[in-house]
Amino acid sequence: MGPARADYLAPWWAAWLHGLPHRGPRLQPVPSAFRPQDPDYQQSLLFLGLVAAVCLGLNLLFLAVYLICLCCCKRDQDPDSKQPHSCCVTWMAVTAGLICCAAVGIGFYGNSETNDGVFQLLYALDHANQTLTGIDSLVAGTTLQMQGGLEQHLARLNEVLAPRGDYVQTLKLVEQLAGSIVLQLQGLPGWGGVSADLTVLSARVAFVEYYRWLAYLLFFILVLTVCLLACLGLAKRSRCLLATMLCCGLLTLVLSWASMAVDTVAAVGTSDFCVAPDKFIMNQTDDEISAVVAHYYLYCDQSLSNPFQQVLTVFQRSLTTMQIQTQGLIQYALPLFPTAEKDLLGVQQLLNSSETSLHQLTALLDCRGLHKDYLDALIGICYDGVEGLLYLGLFSLLAAASFSTIICAAPRAWKQLTGRDRDYDDMDEEDPFNPQARRIAAHRPPRGQLRSFCSYSSSLGSQSSLHPPAQTVSNAPVSEYMNQAVLFGGNPRYENVPLIGRGSPPPTYSPSMRATYLSVTDEHVRHRGDFPA
């Protein structure tokens, strides 16, 4: 076990998820250490996913029992007794809508948090990969300069400065120091394998995260669409929308529990890694780098010595000695051998370039850069990532509760629509105040025009004693009243007393009643004309 860390502590939710029981297929306990390649550990995570599948089965069983009990209660209920269930359906729909909106809001937040955490992980992996690639590039470039360009310059200088033995000894010393630098650089660990692993890991994580984010976004849209269908079905009292909503609600319910299973497996597995990340990384990299180097970068403890300090010290001392010797040759040998100027300046330029590479290599090999990337990756995936997965799990639970409520309310709403249509069917089609009769009359082709009342011949008979009422007589022709009577009632109706001025559809007149009404009206007009103005 490594020393206690002060720069990173696993969040409490990661510790809580890590403490969940890990069981195998036979319910045997399995160690909760993060071992993604171990079959027993994989089966323990799948077992946690099966818990969500069991919850889905219980949920469907509850809905089936509820619907069966509802059907049995409908059969036992007296058809004449009417119980007002519309208020219950309304409140169930409102509750389901509020839960659905809250679930989608929580889901959007959780999806965003998880995406932010994963992208912080990817950024840290890419930055660490660039650091490791830069180390290998500097080591390879410096080695190539010492073995290639420097040796060529020294070979030509040996030919030019051959008359002076002391200068040749100086060149041999420079060559030995260059060989020592190359030997020290070859002792540095190669980061090519680790860099390749980080590249593959980053590409896989980015691929999975993109489709995970897109899948949840489409799932949120589906949830909102089904809720909208439920609201429209209840508002428009449409059986088609209710049936579509019921089918989509069952599908969304299954998807909610499936999402819950995936979120649980991902959250528990990630939490197992977040509780002890150092141990897992050291086990994964023991074949490529030593435990001392891995421990140096994972903890970056200032009390620990830099494992590359000796290499960097030898590199710097050798390079300084080479620069001093080269400067002496330029100062003393160049006036005697002017043809050696080009090679001596070339050696000096290579040594200056190697010194720059030494400073860059020292900075890259320092633990603070890679350790910061390591902490950023842990904070991104263990804090934001796992927290977002927990919110997504809460979204799945709320969505399952919402659609369970909608499915429970659908049969009652369907019964109300059926009862309303049956009440419409029981109404009299001749009733002018029946909305269904009005719709039928609006689409019924008009009958032919009735003959005018003037064509009817009748006598006063027993109707001569009737007096007209005091209401104001309408100027509309009687044939128009007849047509309106046909429109509202379907057949012309004859009444003994005219109902002029009534707000209801006007009645029709019999021929004898019309003659009586006209004669009395004319007599009344003549009687009023006898008075002087």
KACORLIN-V462177 format. One record per residue. N is the residue number from 1. RES is the residue in one letter. PHI is phi as a letter, one per 30 degrees, with the letter a starting at -180 (* if undefined). BURIAL is 1 if it has 16 or more other ideal C-beta (glycine too) atoms within 10 Angstrom, else 0. D_CENTER is the distance of its C-alpha to the mean C-alpha in Angstrom with 1 decimal. Layout:
N;RES;PHI;BURIAL;D_CENTER, N;RES;PHI;BURIAL;D_CENTER
//
This chain:
1;M;*;0;38.7, 2;G;d;0;38.2, 3;P;d;0;39.3, 4;A;d;0;37.3, 5;R;c;0;34.6, 6;A;c;0;34.6, 7;D;c;0;31.8, 8;Y;b;1;29.0, 9;L;b;0;28.4, 10;A;d;1;25.6, 11;P;d;1;23.6, 12;W;d;0;24.6, 13;W;d;1;21.4, 14;A;d;1;21.8, 15;A;d;0;25.4, 16;W;d;0;24.6, 17;L;d;1;22.3, 18;H;d;1;24.9, 19;G;d;0;27.5, 20;L;d;1;26.0, 21;P;d;0;28.5, 22;H;c;1;28.1, 23;R;b;1;30.0, 24;G;d;0;31.0, 25;P;d;0;31.5, 26;R;c;0;34.8, 27;L;i;0;33.5, 28;Q;d;0;35.3, 29;P;d;0;34.0, 30;V;b;1;32.3, 31;P;e;0;32.2, 32;S;d;1;29.0, 33;A;d;1;29.5, 34;F;d;1;26.8, 35;R;b;1;28.3, 36;P;d;0;25.7, 37;Q;c;0;28.6, 38;D;d;0;30.5, 39;P;d;0;30.3, 40;D;d;0;31.0, 41;Y;d;1;28.1, 42;Q;d;0;25.7, 43;Q;d;1;27.1, 44;S;d;1;26.7, 45;L;d;1;22.9, 46;L;d;0;22.9, 47;F;d;1;25.0, 48;L;d;1;22.3, 49;G;d;1;19.9, 50;L;d;0;22.7, 51;V;d;0;22.8, 52;A;d;1;19.5, 53;A;d;0;21.2, 54;V;d;0;24.2, 55;C;d;0;22.4, 56;L;d;1;21.0, 57;G;d;0;24.7, 58;L;d;0;26.0, 59;N;d;1;23.6, 60;L;d;1;24.8, 61;L;d;0;28.3, 62;F;d;0;28.2, 63;L;d;1;27.0, 64;A;d;0;29.8, 65;V;d;0;32.4, 66;Y;d;0;31.5, 67;L;d;0;31.8, 68;I;d;0;35.1, 69;C;d;0;36.5, 70;L;d;0;35.6, 71;C;d;0;37.4, 72;C;d;0;40.4, 73;C;d;0;40.6, 74;K;d;0;40.7, 75;R;d;0;43.6, 76;D;d;0;45.5, 77;Q;d;0;45.1, 78;D;d;0;48.0, 79;P;d;0;47.2, 80;D;d;0;49.3, 81;S;d;0;47.4, 82;K;c;0;44.4, 83;Q;c;0;41.9, 84;P;d;0;39.5, 85;H;c;0;36.0, 86;S;d;0;34.5, 87;C;d;0;33.8, 88;C;d;0;32.1, 89;V;d;1;29.8, 90;T;d;0;29.0, 91;W;d;0;28.2, 92;M;d;1;26.0, 93;A;d;1;24.1, 94;V;d;0;23.8, 95;T;d;0;22.7, 96;A;d;1;20.0, 97;G;d;1;18.7, 98;L;d;0;18.7, 99;I;d;1;17.0, 100;C;d;1;14.3, 101;C;d;0;13.8, 102;A;d;0;13.9, 103;A;d;1;11.3, 104;V;d;1;8.7, 105;G;d;0;10.0, 106;I;d;1;9.9, 107;G;d;1;6.4, 108;F;d;1;5.6, 109;Y;d;1;8.5, 110;G;d;1;7.9, 111;N;d;1;5.0, 112;S;d;0;7.6, 113;E;d;1;10.4, 114;T;d;1;9.7, 115;N;d;1;9.4, 116;D;d;1;12.5, 117;G;d;1;14.3, 118;V;d;1;14.0, 119;F;d;1;15.2, 120;Q;d;1;18.0, 121;L;d;1;18.9, 122;L;d;1;19.1, 123;Y;d;0;21.2, 124;A;d;1;23.5, 125;L;d;1;24.0, 126;D;d;0;24.9, 127;H;d;0;27.3, 128;A;d;1;28.9, 129;N;d;1;29.3, 130;Q;d;0;31.0, 131;T;d;1;33.3, 132;L;d;1;34.3, 133;T;d;1;34.9, 134;G;d;1;37.0, 135;I;d;1;39.1, 136;D;d;1;39.9, 137;S;d;0;40.6, 138;L;d;1;43.0, 139;V;d;1;44.8, 140;A;d;0;45.2, 141;G;d;0;46.4, 142;T;d;1;48.9, 143;T;d;0;50.3, 144;L;d;0;50.8, 145;Q;d;1;52.7, 146;M;d;1;54.9, 147;Q;d;0;55.7, 148;G;c;0;55.9, 149;G;d;0;56.8, 150;L;d;1;58.7, 151;E;d;0;60.8, 152;Q;d;0;61.8, 153;H;d;1;63.0, 154;L;d;1;64.9, 155;A;d;0;66.6, 156;R;d;0;68.0, 157;L;d;1;69.0, 158;N;d;0;70.9, 159;E;d;0;73.0, 160;V;d;1;73.7, 161;L;c;1;74.4, 162;A;d;0;76.4, 163;P;d;0;79.7, 164;R;c;0;78.5, 165;G;d;0;77.8, 166;D;d;0;76.2, 167;Y;d;1;73.6, 168;V;d;0;72.9, 169;Q;d;0;72.4, 170;T;d;1;69.9, 171;L;d;1;67.9, 172;K;d;0;67.9, 173;L;d;0;66.6, 174;V;d;1;63.7, 175;E;d;1;63.0, 176;Q;d;0;63.0, 177;L;d;1;60.6, 178;A;d;1;58.2, 179;G;d;0;58.3, 180;S;d;1;57.6, 181;I;d;1;54.5, 182;V;d;1;53.3, 183;L;d;0;53.9, 184;Q;d;1;52.0, 185;L;d;1;49.0, 186;Q;d;0;49.0, 187;G;d;0;48.7, 188;L;d;1;45.2, 189;P;d;1;42.3, 190;G;d;0;40.6, 191;W;c;1;36.9, 192;G;d;0;36.3, 193;G;d;0;35.0, 194;V;d;1;32.6, 195;S;d;1;31.4, 196;A;d;0;30.8, 197;D;d;0;28.8, 198;L;d;1;26.6, 199;T;d;0;26.1, 200;V;d;0;25.1, 201;L;d;0;22.8, 202;S;d;1;21.1, 203;A;d;0;20.7, 204;R;d;0;19.2, 205;V;d;1;16.7, 206;A;d;0;15.6, 207;F;d;0;15.4, 208;V;d;0;13.4, 209;E;d;1;10.9, 210;Y;d;0;10.6, 211;Y;d;0;10.0, 212;R;d;1;7.7, 213;W;d;1;5.3, 214;L;d;0;6.4, 215;A;d;0;6.4, 216;Y;d;1;3.2, 217;L;d;0;3.4, 218;L;d;0;6.8, 219;F;d;1;6.6, 220;F;d;1;6.0, 221;I;d;0;8.8, 222;L;d;0;10.8, 223;V;d;1;11.0, 224;L;d;0;12.2, 225;T;d;0;14.4, 226;V;d;1;16.0, 227;C;d;1;16.7, 228;L;d;0;18.3, 229;L;d;1;20.3, 230;A;d;1;21.5, 231;C;d;1;22.6, 232;L;d;0;24.3, 233;G;d;1;26.0, 234;L;d;1;27.5, 235;A;d;0;28.5, 236;K;d;0;30.1, 237;R;h;0;31.3, 238;S;c;0;30.3, 239;R;d;0;30.6, 240;C;d;0;28.8, 241;L;d;1;25.6, 242;L;d;1;26.0, 243;A;d;0;26.5, 244;T;d;1;23.4, 245;M;d;1;21.3, 246;L;d;1;22.9, 247;C;d;0;22.1, 248;C;d;1;18.4, 249;G;d;1;18.3, 250;L;d;1;19.7, 251;L;d;0;17.3, 252;T;d;1;14.2, 253;L;d;1;16.2, 254;V;d;0;16.7, 255;L;d;1;13.1, 256;S;d;1;12.3, 257;W;d;1;15.1, 258;A;d;1;14.3, 259;S;d;1;10.9, 260;M;d;1;13.2, 261;A;d;1;15.6, 262;V;d;1;13.6, 263;D;d;1;12.3, 264;T;d;1;15.9, 265;V;d;1;17.4, 266;A;d;1;15.4, 267;A;d;1;16.0, 268;V;d;1;19.7, 269;G;d;1;20.4, 270;T;d;1;19.1, 271;S;d;1;21.1, 272;D;d;1;24.1, 273;F;d;1;24.1, 274;C;d;1;23.6, 275;V;d;1;26.6, 276;A;b;1;29.0, 277;P;d;1;27.7, 278;D;d;1;31.2, 279;K;d;0;32.7, 280;F;d;1;30.2, 281;I;d;0;30.5, 282;M;d;0;34.3, 283;N;d;0;34.4, 284;Q;d;0;32.4, 285;T;c;1;34.5, 286;D;d;0;37.9, 287;D;d;0;39.0, 288;E;c;0;38.4, 289;I;b;1;39.3, 290;S;d;0;41.5, 291;A;d;0;40.5, 292;V;d;0;42.3, 293;V;d;1;40.2, 294;A;d;1;36.9, 295;H;d;1;38.0, 296;Y;d;1;39.0, 297;Y;d;1;35.6, 298;L;d;1;33.5, 299;Y;c;1;35.6, 300;C;h;1;37.4, 301;D;d;0;40.1, 302;Q;d;0;42.9, 303;S;d;0;45.5, 304;L;d;0;44.8, 305;S;d;0;46.7, 306;N;d;0;45.0, 307;P;d;1;45.6, 308;F;c;1;46.1, 309;Q;d;0;48.6, 310;Q;d;0;51.6, 311;V;d;1;50.4, 312;L;d;1;49.6, 313;T;d;0;53.0, 314;V;d;1;55.0, 315;F;d;1;53.2, 316;Q;d;0;54.0, 317;R;d;0;57.6, 318;S;d;1;58.3, 319;L;d;1;56.9, 320;T;d;0;58.9, 321;T;d;0;62.1, 322;M;d;1;61.5, 323;Q;d;1;61.1, 324;I;d;0;64.4, 325;Q;d;1;66.3, 326;T;d;1;65.0, 327;Q;d;0;66.0, 328;G;d;0;69.4, 329;L;d;1;69.9, 330;I;d;1;69.0, 331;Q;d;0;71.4, 332;Y;c;0;74.4, 333;A;d;1;74.0, 334;L;d;0;72.8, 335;P;d;0;76.2, 336;L;d;0;78.0, 337;F;b;1;75.6, 338;P;d;0;74.1, 339;T;d;0;72.6, 340;A;d;1;70.2, 341;E;d;0;68.5, 342;K;d;0;65.6, 343;D;d;1;64.8, 344;L;d;1;65.1, 345;L;d;0;62.8, 346;G;d;1;60.3, 347;V;d;1;60.4, 348;Q;d;1;59.9, 349;Q;d;0;56.9, 350;L;d;1;55.3, 351;L;d;1;56.0, 352;N;d;0;54.4, 353;S;d;0;51.3, 354;S;d;1;51.2, 355;E;d;1;51.4, 356;T;d;0;48.4, 357;S;d;1;46.5, 358;L;d;1;47.8, 359;H;d;0;46.3, 360;Q;d;0;42.9, 361;L;d;1;43.0, 362;T;d;1;43.9, 363;A;d;0;40.9, 364;L;d;1;38.5, 365;L;d;1;40.0, 366;D;d;1;39.7, 367;C;d;1;37.2, 368;R;d;0;35.7, 369;G;d;1;33.6, 370;L;d;1;32.0, 371;H;d;1;31.8, 372;K;d;0;29.8, 373;D;d;1;27.3, 374;Y;d;1;27.2, 375;L;d;0;26.6, 376;D;d;1;23.8, 377;A;d;1;22.0, 378;L;d;1;22.6, 379;I;d;1;21.4, 380;G;d;1;18.2, 381;I;d;1;17.3, 382;C;d;1;19.1, 383;Y;c;1;18.4, 384;D;d;1;15.0, 385;G;d;1;13.5, 386;V;d;1;14.9, 387;E;d;1;14.4, 388;G;d;1;10.6, 389;L;d;1;10.9, 390;L;d;1;13.2, 391;Y;d;1;11.0, 392;L;d;1;8.4, 393;G;d;1;11.8, 394;L;d;1;13.0, 395;F;e;1;10.2, 396;S;d;1;11.3, 397;L;d;1;14.8, 398;L;d;1;14.6, 399;A;d;1;13.1, 400;A;d;1;15.9, 401;A;d;1;18.4, 402;S;d;1;17.6, 403;F;d;1;18.0, 404;S;d;1;21.0, 405;T;d;1;22.5, 406;I;d;1;22.0, 407;I;d;1;23.6, 408;C;d;1;26.4, 409;A;d;1;27.1, 410;A;d;1;27.1, 411;P;d;1;30.6, 412;R;d;1;32.2, 413;A;d;1;31.0, 414;W;d;1;32.3, 415;K;d;0;35.6, 416;Q;d;1;36.0, 417;L;d;1;35.5, 418;T;d;0;38.1, 419;G;d;0;40.5, 420;R;d;0;40.3, 421;D;d;0;41.1, 422;R;d;0;43.9, 423;D;d;0;45.3, 424;Y;d;0;45.4, 425;D;d;0;47.2, 426;D;d;0;49.8, 427;M;d;0;50.7, 428;D;d;0;53.9, 429;E;d;0;53.5, 430;E;d;0;56.6, 431;D;d;0;55.1, 432;P;d;0;54.6, 433;F;c;0;51.9, 434;N;d;0;49.7, 435;P;d;0;46.6, 436;Q;d;0;46.5, 437;A;d;1;50.2, 438;R;d;0;49.5, 439;R;d;0;46.9, 440;I;d;0;49.4, 441;A;d;1;52.1, 442;A;d;0;50.1, 443;H;c;0;49.6, 444;R;d;0;53.1, 445;P;d;0;55.6, 446;P;d;0;58.3, 447;R;d;0;61.7, 448;G;d;0;64.8, 449;Q;d;0;66.5, 450;L;d;0;69.0, 451;R;d;0;72.5, 452;S;d;0;73.8, 453;F;d;1;75.5, 454;C;d;0;78.6, 455;S;d;0;79.3, 456;Y;d;0;79.7, 457;S;c;0;83.3, 458;S;a;0;84.0, 459;S;c;0;86.5, 460;L;d;0;86.2, 461;G;h;0;87.2, 462;S;d;0;86.2, 463;Q;d;1;83.4, 464;S;d;0;86.0, 465;S;d;0;85.9, 466;L;d;1;82.2, 467;H;c;0;81.4, 468;P;d;0;78.3, 469;P;d;0;75.8, 470;A;d;0;75.5, 471;Q;d;0;72.1, 472;T;d;0;71.8, 473;V;d;0;72.1, 474;S;d;0;69.3, 475;N;d;0;70.4, 476;A;d;0;67.9, 477;P;d;0;69.8, 478;V;d;1;70.1, 479;S;d;0;68.7, 480;E;d;0;65.4, 481;Y;d;1;65.4, 482;M;d;1;66.1, 483;N;d;1;63.2, 484;Q;d;1;60.9, 485;A;d;1;62.2, 486;V;d;1;61.3, 487;L;d;1;57.8, 488;F;d;1;57.1, 489;G;c;1;59.1, 490;G;j;1;59.7, 491;N;b;0;63.5, 492;P;d;1;66.1, 493;R;c;0;67.3, 494;Y;c;0;70.7, 495;E;b;0;71.5, 496;N;d;0;74.8, 497;V;b;0;73.7, 498;P;d;1;71.7, 499;L;c;0;68.6, 500;I;d;1;68.6, 501;G;i;0;66.1, 502;R;d;0;63.7, 503;G;d;0;60.0, 504;S;d;0;59.4, 505;P;e;0;60.1, 506;P;d;1;63.9, 507;P;d;1;66.1, 508;T;c;1;68.7, 509;Y;c;1;72.4, 510;S;d;1;75.1, 511;P;e;0;78.0, 512;S;d;1;80.5, 513;M;d;1;78.3, 514;R;d;1;77.8, 515;A;d;1;81.5, 516;T;d;1;82.2, 517;Y;d;1;79.4, 518;L;d;0;80.7, 519;S;d;0;84.4, 520;V;d;1;83.6, 521;T;d;0;81.6, 522;D;d;0;84.4, 523;E;d;0;87.0, 524;H;d;0;84.8, 525;V;d;0;84.6, 526;R;d;0;88.4, 527;H;d;0;89.0, 528;R;d;0;87.0, 529;G;d;0;88.8, 530;D;d;0;92.3, 531;F;d;0;91.6, 532;P;d;0;92.5, 533;A;d;0;89.8
//
